[in-house]
Amino acid sequence: MNSMTPVTRQEVLGLYRKIFRIAKKWQSASGQIEETIKEKEYIINEAQTLFRKNKNVTDPKLIKQCIDECKARIEIGLHYNIPYPRPIHLPPMGLAHKQGRMLRHQEKLRKISKPIYLKSHDEVS
């Protein structure tokens, strides 16, 4: 965070505060109190984990990618009323060879086809 511009730092802190405001007001889709509490805890824990994990990121491109991912996850969560990342459906790797160029090509395609809002999810969960 030390090489961030003041504007970027404000944006990141603003997103962090926004997530906590969302968690405070969150109501689960089912309307059940237990579900709501569980989802609120998930939102807070996920935010704390990801923000702590990325606090030492200094590359402006990576910082922008993290900010974009955060914004996307907020919008998707609010739109679908689901705090968890939405699953993606990629073709299985069953057609690729077990080694070599075709496997690397298949892995590359899977990596670049992953939506922005799931970039950090696999690393943390």
Disulfide bonds with the S-S distance in Angstrom:
none
